[in-house]
Amino acid sequence: MSRFALIKAVLGPIMRLMFRPQVEGAEHIPGDGPVILAGNHLTFIDSMILPLVCDRQVFFIGKDEYVTGKGFKGRLMAWFFTGVGMIPVDRDGGRGGVAALMTGRRVLEEGKVFGIYPEGTRSPDGRLYRGRTGIARLTLMTGAPVVPFAMIGTDRIQPGGAGLPRPGKVTVRFGEAMEFSRYEGMDRDRYVLRAVTDSVMSEVMRLSGQEYVDMYASKAKEAA
């Protein structure tokens, strides 16, 4: 049994009991081949729930600090996050964005599932913020379809993204796969990248029911 299968077998029943996740539209995720899962990001626990509600293992980028902690807690966090598919990347450096993009491309070229939050960071207030164009570059470079998804209710069970989550009901809603083959070879055209990103975010907004803010979440946090 793989570490992912073990974690899912052990934690899956516990998380289902605590969060009673309702999964809608999971049939839109292809059973094989590369696919990008792109969704909103409300709180820390999103990255724990998403891998556990998908049949296929989801690989995603995470802060390297999640796997470099000391002591028993640090080792346990590293074991869990790398086990569920997190790939640690130093995103704070000057080339952090490029490293994350190339990591996602490698995952997709291996025919796997890559999860991404186009907002780039957690929403500061529960609204949906402008998507960054890395999602568009990934789908245009690899030809992988994009399945939009929405996390609903995770911000209520873990307000502010910190502390232990409390029991509550969570919904994970997946939309129909989106493909952008008509833009093949245009992964450096900034207008195309913005149009593709905005179309994905429009679907995420429809699925989540969130109010949309045409501003990057990171800028909103800086202004707060």
N, CA, C and O of each residue as an XYZ file, in Angstrom:
896
protein
N       0.850     -1.198      0.000
C       0.000      0.000      0.000
C       0.884      1.246      0.000
O       1.830      1.343      0.782
N       0.566      2.209     -0.893
C       1.331      3.450     -0.948
C       1.042      4.312      0.275
O       0.044      4.117      0.970
N       1.932      5.266      0.525
C       1.715      6.156      1.669
C       0.425      6.960      1.480
O      -0.295      7.201      2.449
N       0.129      7.375      0.257
C      -1.108      8.107     -0.017
C      -2.324      7.241      0.309
O      -3.264      7.706      0.953
N      -2.307      5.986     -0.133
C      -3.431      5.083      0.146
C      -3.585      4.852      1.645
O      -4.702      4.762      2.154
N      -2.450      4.755      2.352
C      -2.486      4.548      3.807
C      -3.094      5.760      4.506
O      -3.958      5.619      5.371
N      -2.635      6.955      4.122
C      -3.152      8.182      4.735
C      -4.650      8.310      4.469
O      -5.423      8.673      5.355
N      -5.041      8.008      3.248
C      -6.459      8.129      2.885
C      -7.303      7.116      3.655
O      -8.416      7.421      4.083
N      -6.763      5.905      3.829
C      -7.507      4.866      4.548
C      -7.658      5.204      6.027
O      -8.687      4.908      6.635
N      -6.617      5.832      6.609
C      -6.644      6.143      8.035
C      -7.408      7.439      8.309
O      -8.282      7.482      9.175
N      -7.068      8.502      7.559
C      -7.649      9.808      7.834
C      -8.993     10.027      7.152
O      -9.807     10.819      7.627
N      -9.231      9.332      6.041
C     -10.481      9.518      5.311
C     -11.714      9.382      6.188
O     -12.547     10.289      6.198
N     -11.868      8.268      6.936
C     -13.051      8.112      7.797
C     -13.146      9.187      8.882
O     -14.243      9.632      9.220
N     -11.992      9.609      9.432
C     -11.990     10.634     10.478
C     -12.472     11.967      9.907
O     -13.289     12.657     10.516
N     -11.954     12.317      8.724
C     -12.320     13.592      8.114
C     -13.771     13.581      7.648
O     -14.461     14.598      7.716
N     -14.232     12.418      7.172
C     -15.643     12.335      6.780
C     -16.553     12.524      7.994
O     -17.620     13.129      7.895
N     -16.124     12.009      9.116
C     -16.903     12.157     10.341
C     -16.908     13.602     10.817
O     -17.941     14.113     11.251
N     -15.755     14.261     10.738
C     -15.631     15.635     11.231
C     -16.280     16.661     10.299
O     -16.941     17.595     10.752
N     -16.080     16.472      8.984
C     -16.466     17.526      8.045
C     -17.631     17.159      7.130
O     -18.140     18.012      6.403
N     -18.056     15.891      7.160
C     -19.189     15.425      6.358
C     -19.120     15.983      4.932
O     -20.084     16.590      4.465
N     -18.007     15.788      4.244
C     -17.849     16.410      2.920
C     -18.857     15.895      1.902
O     -19.054     14.691      1.737
N     -19.478     16.835      1.236
C     -20.369     16.519      0.126
C     -19.609     16.831     -1.154
O     -19.227     17.978     -1.387
N     -19.391     15.835     -1.968
C     -18.608     16.004     -3.195
C     -19.557     15.993     -4.381
O     -20.331     15.053     -4.563
N     -19.490     17.049     -5.188
C     -20.353     17.168     -6.356
C     -19.500     17.284     -7.621
O     -18.530     18.041     -7.651
N     -19.859     16.542     -8.652
C     -19.197     16.670     -9.947
C     -17.868     15.960    -10.068
O     -17.101     16.263    -10.982
N     -17.560     15.013     -9.169
C     -16.273     14.312     -9.228
C     -16.098     13.556    -10.550
O     -14.976     13.255    -10.957
N     -17.215     13.254    -11.212
C     -17.132     12.531    -12.497
C     -16.482     13.377    -13.590
O     -16.127     12.856    -14.647
N     -16.325     14.679    -13.342
C     -15.685     15.540    -14.344
C     -14.164     15.384    -14.358
O     -13.504     15.842    -15.291
N     -13.607     14.745    -13.334
C     -12.153     14.532    -13.291
C     -11.829     13.306    -14.128
O     -12.303     12.215    -13.813
N     -11.030     13.448    -15.193
C     -10.703     12.292    -16.037
C     -10.060     11.172    -15.224
O      -9.320     11.430    -14.275
N     -10.345      9.940    -15.599
C      -9.814      8.788    -14.876
C      -8.340      8.553    -15.107
O      -7.697      7.851    -14.326
N      -7.792      9.123    -16.160
C      -6.352      9.009    -16.421
C      -5.901     10.201    -17.248
O      -6.712     10.985    -17.740
N      -4.585     10.316    -17.388
C      -4.017     11.419    -18.151
C      -3.887     12.685    -17.330
O      -4.442     12.782    -16.236
N      -3.150     13.661    -17.858
C      -2.897     14.896    -17.104
C      -4.149     15.741    -16.959
O      -4.955     15.832    -17.885
N      -4.311     16.353    -15.807
C      -5.431     17.271    -15.571
C      -5.032     18.262    -14.489
O      -4.336     17.918    -13.534
N      -5.484     19.490    -14.656
C      -5.246     20.542    -13.677
C      -6.535     20.785    -12.899
O      -7.579     21.042    -13.498
N      -6.471     20.706    -11.583
C      -7.593     21.076    -10.734
C      -7.330     22.497    -10.234
O      -6.339     22.739     -9.545
N      -8.207     23.430    -10.578
C      -7.995     24.834    -10.228
C      -9.180     25.346     -9.426
O     -10.320     25.282     -9.885
N      -8.909     25.858     -8.219
C     -10.026     26.291     -7.392
C      -9.708     27.437     -6.455
O      -8.604     27.983     -6.452
N     -10.699     27.782     -5.664
C     -10.554     28.855     -4.677
C      -9.782     28.354     -3.463
O      -9.616     27.151     -3.262
N      -9.322     29.293     -2.670
C      -8.507     28.930     -1.503
C      -8.949     29.766     -0.314
O      -8.641     30.955     -0.224
N      -9.677     29.125      0.602
C     -10.251     29.838      1.739
C      -9.446     29.709      3.018
O      -9.359     30.650      3.807
N      -8.848     28.518      3.222
C      -8.162     28.290      4.484
C      -7.156     27.145      4.333
O      -7.160     26.432      3.329
N      -6.311     26.983      5.327
C      -5.221     26.005      5.270
C      -5.713     24.593      4.983
O      -5.070     23.845      4.247
N      -6.854     24.229      5.564
C      -7.312     22.848      5.488
C      -7.793     22.451      4.089
O      -8.015     21.268      3.832
N      -7.957     23.420      3.182
C      -8.322     23.098      1.794
C      -7.373     22.048      1.213
O      -7.794     21.122      0.520
N      -6.085     22.216      1.513
C      -5.065     21.337      0.939
C      -5.041     19.957      1.573
O      -4.359     19.058      1.080
N      -5.775     19.783      2.655
C      -5.913     18.462      3.256
C      -7.172     17.760      2.751
O      -7.195     16.542      2.574
N      -8.212     18.551      2.525
C      -9.485     17.968      2.096
C      -9.455     17.568      0.624
O      -9.929     16.489      0.270
N      -8.903     18.425     -0.237
C      -8.920     18.141     -1.680
C      -8.324     16.769     -2.025
O      -8.972     16.003     -2.737
N      -7.118     16.428     -1.551
C      -6.560     15.113     -1.917
C      -7.394     13.944     -1.403
O      -7.405     12.872     -2.008
N      -8.089     14.148     -0.291
C      -8.812     13.042      0.313
C     -10.194     12.811     -0.300
O     -10.816     11.782     -0.034
N     -10.684     13.749     -1.115
C     -11.983     13.543     -1.766
C     -11.836     13.151     -3.234
O     -12.832     12.926     -3.921
N     -10.594     13.069     -3.715
C     -10.358     12.687     -5.108
C      -9.885     11.235     -5.176
O      -9.086     10.798     -4.347
N     -10.378     10.493     -6.160
C      -9.939      9.114     -6.336
C      -8.472      9.056     -6.764
O      -7.726      8.187     -6.314
N      -8.062      9.981     -7.634
C      -6.674     10.027     -8.090
C      -5.848     10.896     -7.139
O      -6.365     11.831     -6.527
N      -4.564     10.575     -7.026
C      -3.713     11.390     -6.172
C      -3.497     12.755     -6.802
O      -3.225     12.861     -7.998
N      -3.619     13.784     -6.000
C      -3.446     15.158     -6.463
C      -2.098     15.673     -5.984
O      -1.809     15.640     -4.788
N      -1.281     16.143     -6.900
C       0.006     16.738     -6.553
C      -0.147     18.252     -6.575
O      -0.818     18.802     -7.448
N       0.473     18.918     -5.621
C       0.343     20.366     -5.542
C       1.586     20.963     -4.910
O       2.340     20.280     -4.217
N       1.786     22.255     -5.160
C       2.929     22.982     -4.615
C       2.603     23.446     -3.195
O       1.493     23.903     -2.922
N       3.573     23.326     -2.303
C       3.398     23.816     -0.943
C       4.656     24.505     -0.471
O       5.733     24.305     -1.031
N       4.517     25.314      0.555
C       5.685     26.000      1.112
C       6.654     24.973      1.687
O       6.242     24.020      2.349
N       7.933     25.171      1.431
C       8.921     24.213      1.928
C       8.979     24.166      3.451
O       9.491     23.206      4.028
N       8.447     25.218      4.110
C       8.456     25.231      5.576
C       7.554     24.140      6.158
O       7.696     23.775      7.325
N       6.610     23.611      5.334
C       5.738     22.545      5.812
C       6.494     21.231      6.022
O       6.021     20.351      6.741
N       7.660     21.098      5.398
C       8.389     19.831      5.497
C       9.756     19.990      6.149
O      10.549     19.049      6.171
N      10.032     21.172      6.677
C      11.354     21.400      7.271
C      11.285     21.640      8.778
O      12.273     22.033      9.399
N      10.113     21.401      9.357
C       9.952     21.606     10.798
C      10.764     20.616     11.618
O      11.098     19.529     11.149
N      11.069     20.998     12.821
C      11.883     20.164     13.708
C      11.012     19.334     14.649
O       9.829     19.620     14.835
N      11.605     18.323     15.225
C      10.927     17.518     16.230
C       9.873     16.596     15.644
O       9.751     16.456     14.427
N       9.119     15.971     16.530
C       8.112     14.992     16.099
C       7.034     15.630     15.240
O       6.639     15.071     14.217
N       6.546     16.822     15.660
C       5.500     17.502     14.900
C       5.975     17.827     13.490
O       5.233     17.658     12.523
N       7.216     18.292     13.379
C       7.762     18.628     12.072
C       7.874     17.411     11.175
O       7.546     17.472      9.990
N       8.339     16.303     11.743
C       8.470     15.074     10.943
C       7.108     14.536     10.535
O       6.946     14.011      9.433
N       6.125     14.668     11.428
C       4.772     14.189     11.124
C       4.151     15.016      9.996
O       3.521     14.466      9.093
N       4.331     16.330     10.052
C       3.800     17.194      8.996
C       4.447     16.881      7.654
O       3.771     16.826      6.627
N       5.773     16.675      7.669
C       6.479     16.350      6.430
C       5.986     15.019      5.863
O       5.778     14.895      4.656
N       5.802     14.032      6.729
C       5.317     12.703      6.290
C       3.940     12.818      5.678
O       3.664     12.207      4.645
N       3.056     13.607      6.314
C       1.686     13.739      5.815
C       1.659     14.483      4.488
O       1.107     13.982      3.508
N       2.245     15.662      4.447
C       2.099     16.495      3.254
C       2.779     15.893      2.027
O       2.219     15.935      0.932
N       3.966     15.340      2.192
C       4.590     14.696      1.036
C       3.840     13.420      0.664
O       3.839     13.013     -0.498
N       3.205     12.792      1.648
C       2.443     11.574      1.380
C       1.192     11.826      0.571
O       0.826     11.003     -0.268
N       0.513     12.969      0.808
C      -0.715     13.253      0.065
C      -0.435     13.919     -1.278
O      -1.354     14.116     -2.073
N       0.823     14.267     -1.539
C       1.154     14.781     -2.866
C       1.730     16.176     -2.909
O       1.894     16.738     -3.992
N       2.046     16.755     -1.751
C       2.628     18.085     -1.758
C       4.084     18.033     -2.215
O       4.860     17.188     -1.768
N       4.439     18.947     -3.108
C       5.819     19.073     -3.574
C       6.366     20.383     -3.013
O       5.921     21.454     -3.424
N       7.318     20.322     -2.085
C       7.811     21.563     -1.470
C       8.654     22.392     -2.433
O       9.543     21.875     -3.109
N       8.356     23.684     -2.479
C       9.097     24.625     -3.325
C       9.282     25.912     -2.537
O       8.353     26.377     -1.877
N      10.473     26.486     -2.603
C      10.733     27.780     -1.971
C      10.135     28.850     -2.878
O      10.740     29.243     -3.875
N       8.942     29.316     -2.520
C       8.244     30.267     -3.377
C       8.569     31.716     -3.046
O       8.075     32.632     -3.704
N       9.404     31.929     -2.020
C       9.711     33.297     -1.617
C      10.919     33.864     -2.366
O      11.123     35.078     -2.392
N      11.701     33.001     -2.962
C      12.877     33.461     -3.684
C      12.515     34.127     -4.997
O      11.363     34.077     -5.428
N      13.490     34.749     -5.631
C      13.261     35.449     -6.885
C      12.765     34.546     -7.997
O      12.054     34.998     -8.894
N      13.135     33.269     -7.948
C      12.732     32.340     -8.995
C      11.669     31.357     -8.501
O      11.446     30.310     -9.109
N      11.017     31.708     -7.391
C      10.017     30.816     -6.820
C       8.874     30.518     -7.767
O       8.426     29.376     -7.866
N       8.394     31.553     -8.472
C       7.289     31.365     -9.400
C       7.660     30.461    -10.550
O       6.861     29.624    -10.970
N       8.876     30.622    -11.068
C       9.344     29.787    -12.175
C       9.481     28.338    -11.723
O       9.109     27.418    -12.450
N      10.016     28.140    -10.521
C      10.185     26.786     -9.987
C       8.840     26.095     -9.831
O       8.704     24.915    -10.155
N       7.834     26.832     -9.331
C       6.497     26.262     -9.159
C       5.896     25.894    -10.500
O       5.281     24.838    -10.641
N       6.073     26.768    -11.496
C       5.530     26.519    -12.834
C       6.169     25.284    -13.463
O       5.476     24.437    -14.028
N       7.485     25.188    -13.363
C       8.176     24.050    -13.961
C       7.843     22.741    -13.237
O       7.797     21.677    -13.854
N       7.613     22.832    -11.933
C       7.217     21.643    -11.180
C       5.847     21.159    -11.645
O       5.641     19.965    -11.864
N       4.914     22.096    -11.793
C       3.588     21.737    -12.285
C       3.652     21.140    -13.679
O       2.947     20.174    -13.973
N       4.481     21.698    -14.532
C       4.622     21.175    -15.896
C       5.137     19.738    -15.872
O       4.655     18.891    -16.624
N       6.111     19.465    -15.013
C       6.664     18.105    -14.926
C       5.607     17.111    -14.465
O       5.507     16.011    -15.008
N       4.815     17.495    -13.462
C       3.758     16.617    -12.953
C       2.773     16.280    -14.072
O       2.380     15.125    -14.235
N       2.380     17.296    -14.841
C       1.397     17.087    -15.903
C       1.978     16.268    -17.052
O       1.280     15.443    -17.642
N       3.239     16.490    -17.369
C       3.865     15.717    -18.449
C       4.036     14.256    -18.076
O       4.226     13.403    -18.943
N       3.968     13.969    -16.771
C       3.996     12.579    -16.306
C       2.588     11.970    -16.275
O       2.412     10.834    -15.836
N       1.578     12.737    -16.745
C       0.216     12.226    -16.819
C      -0.532     12.224    -15.502
O      -1.468     11.444    -15.325
N      -0.131     13.094    -14.564
C      -0.728     13.106    -13.228
C      -1.691     14.281    -13.049
O      -1.902     15.081    -13.960
N      -2.271     14.360    -11.846
C      -3.206     15.428    -11.496
C      -2.456     16.505    -10.723
O      -1.773     16.212     -9.741
N      -2.586     17.743    -11.165
C      -1.918     18.859    -10.491
C      -2.970     19.822     -9.969
O      -3.799     20.318    -10.732
N      -2.938     20.087     -8.669
C      -3.878     21.015     -8.054
C      -3.259     22.387     -7.870
O      -2.093     22.504     -7.490
N      -4.038     23.426     -8.140
C      -3.498     24.778     -8.048
C      -4.580     25.752     -7.582
O      -5.756     25.606     -7.915
N      -4.159     26.740     -6.809
C      -5.047     27.823     -6.398
C      -4.621     29.072     -7.179
O      -3.642     29.719     -6.805
N      -5.327     29.420     -8.243
C      -4.881     30.546     -9.083
C      -4.781     31.880     -8.350
O      -4.050     32.767     -8.791
N      -5.504     32.039     -7.235
C      -5.392     33.296     -6.484
C      -3.991     33.486     -5.908
O      -3.586     34.610     -5.609
N      -3.256     32.394     -5.752
C      -1.880     32.483     -5.289
C      -1.717     32.469     -3.783
O      -0.625     32.194     -3.284
N      -2.772     32.758     -3.053
C      -2.736     32.766     -1.594
C      -4.165     32.642     -1.082
O      -5.114     32.729     -1.862
N      -4.322     32.441      0.210
C      -5.671     32.326      0.760
C      -6.416     33.661      0.686
O      -5.826     34.731      0.839
N      -7.719     33.568      0.449
C      -8.540     34.772      0.439
C      -8.521     35.413      1.825
O      -8.693     34.716      2.825
N      -8.315     36.719      1.899
C      -8.276     37.375      3.212
C      -9.660     37.592      3.832
O      -9.760     37.873      5.027
N     -10.713     37.466      3.045
C     -12.049     37.812      3.567
C     -13.179     36.946      3.015
O     -14.349     37.304      3.145
N     -12.844     35.816      2.403
C     -13.880     34.927      1.898
C     -14.349     35.227      0.489
O     -15.123     34.458     -0.080
N     -13.892     36.339     -0.089
C     -14.251     36.664     -1.469
C     -13.251     36.013     -2.433
O     -12.180     35.569     -2.021
N     -13.611     35.961     -3.710
C     -12.744     35.369     -4.727
C     -11.954     36.470     -5.405
O     -12.518     37.450     -5.891
N     -10.634     36.295     -5.434
C      -9.766     37.330     -5.994
C      -9.227     36.953     -7.373
O      -9.361     35.814     -7.821
N      -8.625     37.920     -8.023
C      -8.115     37.769     -9.384
C      -7.108     36.623     -9.473
O      -6.252     36.474     -8.600
N      -7.210     35.829    -10.511
C      -6.298     34.712    -10.695
C      -4.990     35.123    -11.336
O      -4.964     36.019    -12.179
N      -3.923     34.487    -10.953
C      -2.620     34.705    -11.588
C      -2.505     33.780    -12.795
O      -3.106     32.707    -12.825
N      -1.727     34.205    -13.790
C      -1.775     33.548    -15.095
C      -0.946     32.270    -15.197
O      -0.863     31.679    -16.274
N      -0.335     31.836    -14.105
C       0.403     30.569    -14.156
C      -0.483     29.415    -14.569
O      -0.028     28.506    -15.263
N      -1.748     29.431    -14.155
C      -2.691     28.386    -14.521
C      -2.849     28.319    -16.036
O      -2.911     27.232    -16.612
N      -2.913     29.489    -16.682
C      -3.061     29.527    -18.135
C      -1.804     29.000    -18.827
O      -1.897     28.254    -19.801
N      -0.647     29.382    -18.332
C       0.593     28.904    -18.937
C       0.697     27.386    -18.841
O       1.154     26.728    -19.776
N       0.272     26.837    -17.711
C       0.348     25.386    -17.542
C      -0.528     24.646    -18.534
O      -0.083     23.685    -19.160
N      -1.780     25.088    -18.686
C      -2.670     24.375    -19.593
C      -2.245     24.548    -21.046
O      -2.400     23.624    -21.844
N      -1.708     25.722    -21.407
C      -1.286     25.941    -22.787
C       0.024     25.225    -23.103
O       0.223     24.772    -24.230
N       0.918     25.118    -22.124
C       2.195     24.431    -22.354
C       2.024     22.924    -22.453
O       2.747     22.263    -23.198
N       1.078     22.381    -21.710
C       0.953     20.916    -21.607
C      -0.250     20.340    -22.340
O      -0.285     19.144    -22.629
N      -1.234     21.178    -22.643
C      -2.461     20.679    -23.250
C      -3.398     20.001    -22.262
O      -4.425     19.451    -22.660
N      -3.056     20.033    -20.979
C      -3.893     19.392    -19.960
C      -5.188     20.172    -19.777
O      -5.165     21.402    -19.738
N      -6.322     19.474    -19.666
C      -7.583     20.167    -19.395
C      -7.602     20.722    -17.977
O      -6.870     20.254    -17.105
N      -8.444     21.719    -17.761
C      -8.604     22.322    -16.438
C      -9.979     21.956    -15.900
O     -10.994     22.216    -16.546
N     -10.010     21.353    -14.718
C     -11.272     21.092    -14.030
C     -11.381     22.097    -12.889
O     -10.632     22.001    -11.917
N     -12.304     23.067    -12.986
C     -12.460     24.043    -11.903
C     -13.149     23.403    -10.702
O     -13.964     22.493    -10.853
N     -12.816     23.884     -9.520
C     -13.486     23.370     -8.328
C     -13.695     24.495     -7.321
O     -13.054     25.545     -7.384
N     -14.612     24.241     -6.392
C     -14.890     25.220     -5.340
C     -14.943     24.535     -3.993
O     -15.610     23.514     -3.824
N     -14.238     25.105     -3.045
C     -14.332     24.708     -1.649
C     -15.392     25.595     -0.995
O     -15.324     26.821     -1.084
N     -16.352     24.981     -0.352
C     -17.430     25.734      0.271
C     -17.555     25.302      1.731
O     -17.803     24.133      2.029
N     -17.380     26.259      2.627
C     -17.548     25.979      4.049
C     -16.271     25.741      4.821
O     -16.314     25.670      6.049
N     -15.127     25.612      4.153
C     -13.888     25.352      4.894
C     -13.480     26.549      5.752
O     -12.826     26.384      6.782
N     -13.873     27.765      5.323
C     -13.521     28.937      6.121
C     -14.330     29.004      7.421
O     -13.935     29.691      8.363
N     -15.450     28.297      7.472
C     -16.236     28.276      8.707
C     -15.669     27.276      9.719
O     -15.788     27.473     10.928
N     -15.052     26.203      9.215
C     -14.518     25.217     10.142
C     -13.094     25.547     10.581
O     -12.593     24.991     11.559
N     -12.439     26.465      9.842
C     -11.101     26.909     10.241
C     -10.948     28.403      9.922
O     -10.208     28.769      9.009
N     -11.632     29.245     10.659
C     -11.579     30.686     10.381
C     -10.161     31.228     10.480
O      -9.415     30.890     11.399
N      -9.805     32.065      9.532
C      -8.483     32.680      9.559
C      -7.361     31.757      9.136
O      -6.213     32.190      9.039
N      -7.665     30.484      8.879
C      -6.654     29.544      8.405
C      -5.697     29.061      9.470
O      -4.699     28.415      9.152
N      -5.975     29.358     10.729
C      -5.059     28.958     11.795
C      -5.803     28.172     12.865
O      -7.028     28.236     12.964
N      -5.054     27.440     13.650
C      -5.650     26.667     14.731
C      -6.284     25.381     14.233
O      -6.346     25.124     13.030
N      -6.748     24.584     15.169
C      -7.364     23.312     14.803
C      -8.749     23.545     14.208
O      -9.518     24.355     14.726
N      -9.073     22.842     13.123
C     -10.410     22.986     12.551
C     -11.459     22.396     13.478
O     -11.181     21.469     14.238
N     -12.663     22.939     13.408
C     -13.753     22.409     14.213
C     -14.712     21.633     13.312
O     -14.730     21.853     12.101
N     -15.489     20.751     13.871
C     -16.417     19.967     13.049
C     -17.402     20.863     12.304
O     -17.808     21.912     12.804
N     -17.771     20.441     11.125
C     -18.718     21.210     10.321
C     -18.883     20.562      8.957
O     -18.212     19.579      8.646
N     -19.764     21.106      8.156
C     -20.055     20.526      6.855
C     -19.302     21.273      5.757
O     -19.282     22.503      5.720
N     -18.685     20.503      4.868
C     -17.903     21.058      3.766
C     -18.441     20.505      2.446
O     -18.810     19.334      2.354
N     -18.478     21.356      1.437
C     -18.833     20.910      0.086
C     -17.658     21.163     -0.845
O     -17.060     22.239     -0.820
N     -17.326     20.171     -1.665
C     -16.319     20.335     -2.715
C     -17.037     20.099     -4.038
O     -17.525     19.001     -4.304
N     -17.096     21.138     -4.862
C     -17.875     21.093     -6.099
C     -16.950     21.222     -7.306
O     -16.215     22.202     -7.423
N     -16.984     20.241     -8.200
C     -16.171     20.248     -9.408
C     -17.031     20.595    -10.620
O     -18.172     20.147    -10.731
N     -16.477     21.390    -11.519
C     -17.176     21.750    -12.745
C     -16.684     20.912    -13.916
O     -15.786     20.083    -13.766
N     -17.277     21.135    -15.074
C     -16.889     20.404    -16.277
C     -15.489     20.815    -16.714
O     -15.068     21.955    -16.523
N     -14.781     19.857    -17.306
C     -13.419     20.120    -17.768
C     -13.417     21.200    -18.846
O     -14.298     21.250    -19.704
N     -12.411     22.055    -18.779
C     -12.236     23.133    -19.749
C     -10.952     22.868    -20.527
O      -9.927     22.522    -19.940
N     -11.008     23.029    -21.844
C      -9.787     22.849    -22.624
C      -9.583     24.068    -23.517
O     -10.535     24.702    -23.971
N      -8.307     24.374    -23.754
C      -7.949     25.609    -24.436
C      -7.017     25.350    -25.624
O      -6.105     26.133    -25.888
N      -7.257     24.249    -26.334
C      -6.391     23.881    -27.455
C      -6.395     24.946    -28.555
O      -5.454     25.027    -29.345
N      -7.446     25.757    -28.605
C      -7.509     26.806    -29.635
C      -6.409     27.846    -29.455
O      -6.110     28.606    -30.375
N      -5.810     27.876    -28.267
C      -4.734     28.831    -28.005
C      -3.356     28.167    -28.003
O      -2.396     28.731    -27.478
N      -3.257     26.986    -28.581
C      -1.979     26.260    -28.580
C      -0.855     27.119    -29.170
O      -1.029     27.768    -30.202
N       0.296     27.110    -28.496
C       1.445     27.876    -28.961
C       1.417     29.347    -28.573
O       2.291     30.114    -28.977
N       0.408     29.748    -27.783
C       0.273     31.168    -27.424
C       0.504     31.384    -25.928
O      -0.051     32.306    -25.331
N       1.336     30.515    -25.329
C       1.529     30.582    -23.880
C       2.390     31.763    -23.434
O       2.660     31.905    -22.242
N       2.824     32.606    -24.360
C       3.564     33.812    -23.976
C       2.813     35.088    -24.352
O       3.331     36.193    -24.194
N       1.605     34.925    -24.842
C       0.777     36.076    -25.185
C       0.006     36.499    -23.940
O      -0.879     35.772    -23.489
N       0.324     37.648    -23.384
C      -0.247     38.033    -22.093
C      -1.755     38.240    -22.157
O      -2.449     38.050    -21.158
N      -2.269     38.630    -23.326
C      -3.715     38.821    -23.455
C      -4.439     37.469    -23.447
O      -5.510     37.326    -22.856
N      -3.840     36.497    -24.107
C      -4.405     35.151    -24.106
C      -4.332     34.558    -22.694
O      -5.292     33.953    -22.218
N      -3.191     34.737    -22.035
C      -3.028     34.207    -20.679
C      -4.074     34.798    -19.736
O      -4.647     34.086    -18.912
N      -4.317     36.099    -19.862
C      -5.317     36.725    -18.993
C      -6.721     36.226    -19.323
O      -7.524     35.990    -18.421
N      -7.021     36.064    -20.619
C      -8.355     35.608    -21.017
C      -8.623     34.189    -20.509
O      -9.715     33.899    -20.020
N      -7.626     33.306    -20.626
C      -7.776     31.927    -20.154
C      -7.950     31.901    -18.638
O      -8.827     31.214    -18.115
N      -7.114     32.650    -17.948
C      -7.197     32.697    -16.480
C      -8.554     33.215    -16.025
O      -9.164     32.651    -15.116
N      -9.024     34.279    -16.650
C     -10.306     34.862    -16.253
C     -11.461     33.910    -16.518
O     -12.427     33.884    -15.755
N     -11.376     33.124    -17.595
C     -12.460     32.181    -17.886
C     -12.496     31.069    -16.836
O     -13.572     30.607    -16.456
N     -11.318     30.639    -16.367
C     -11.273     29.634    -15.302
C     -11.835     30.212    -14.009
O     -12.625     29.561    -13.326
N     -11.428     31.438    -13.674
C     -11.899     32.058    -12.436
C     -13.403     32.324    -12.483
O     -14.074     32.276    -11.453
N     -13.929     32.602    -13.666
C     -15.369     32.794    -13.812
C     -16.125     31.525    -13.456
O     -17.186     31.578    -12.833
N     -15.571     30.374    -13.858
C     -16.194     29.093    -13.515
C     -16.082     28.807    -12.026
O     -17.027     28.309    -11.414
N     -14.917     29.124    -11.435
C     -14.742     28.928     -9.995
C     -15.760     29.783     -9.236
O     -16.350     29.333     -8.254
N     -15.958     31.012     -9.697
C     -16.927     31.914     -9.061
C     -18.345     31.334     -9.169
O     -19.114     31.374     -8.209
N     -18.675     30.804    -10.333
C     -20.011     30.220    -10.517
C     -20.215     29.040     -9.577
O     -21.289     28.884     -8.994
N     -19.189     28.212     -9.429
C     -19.288     27.029     -8.576
C     -19.343     27.380     -7.094
O     -20.051     26.735     -6.321
N     -18.597     28.399     -6.704
C     -18.477     28.745     -5.284
C     -19.554     29.704     -4.795
O     -19.916     29.705     -3.619
N     -20.064     30.531     -5.727
C     -21.024     31.555     -5.325
C     -20.379     32.736     -4.620
O     -21.079     33.553     -4.022
N     -19.048     32.841     -4.680
C     -18.351     33.937     -4.011
C     -18.477     35.249     -4.774
O     -18.653     35.263     -5.992
N     -18.384     36.341     -4.042
C     -18.266     37.654     -4.665
C     -16.868     37.765     -5.263
O     -15.891     37.347     -4.641
N     -16.766     38.329     -6.474
C     -15.471     38.441     -7.143
C     -14.872     39.829     -6.941
O     -15.575     40.838     -7.006
N     -13.570     39.865     -6.695
C     -12.836     41.122     -6.536
C     -11.731     41.155     -7.586
O     -10.890     40.257     -7.627
N     -11.725     42.188     -8.441
C     -10.736     42.276     -9.515
C      -9.431     42.883     -8.992
O      -8.998     43.954     -9.417
N      -8.829     42.157     -8.057
C      -7.576     42.571     -7.430
C      -6.876     41.307     -6.952
O      -7.538     40.336     -6.588
N      -5.550     41.307     -6.948
C      -4.831     40.151     -6.429
C      -4.992     40.092     -4.911
O      -4.938     41.118     -4.233
N      -5.189     38.891     -4.387
C      -5.377     38.712     -2.943
C      -4.164     39.223     -2.166
O      -4.308     39.781     -1.079
N      -2.975     39.031     -2.725
C      -1.769     39.492     -2.035
C      -1.776     41.005     -1.882
O      -1.321     41.518     -0.860
N      -2.287     41.739     -2.885
C      -2.371     43.201     -2.790
C      -3.394     43.616     -1.739
O      -3.197     44.592     -1.014
N      -4.500     42.854     -1.667
C      -5.512     43.159     -0.665
C      -4.961     42.976      0.737
O      -5.275     43.755      1.636
N      -4.132     41.941      0.931
C      -3.533     41.693      2.241
C      -2.559     42.810      2.604
O      -2.497     43.238      3.756
N      -1.800     43.279      1.614
C      -0.840     44.350      1.875
C      -1.544     45.644      2.264
O      -1.044     46.423      3.075
N      -2.721     45.859      1.666
C      -3.449     47.110      1.901
C      -4.218     47.081      3.231
O      -4.624     48.123      3.745
N      -4.409     45.888      3.771
C      -5.214     45.760      5.006
C      -4.468     46.324      6.210
O      -4.989     46.302      7.325
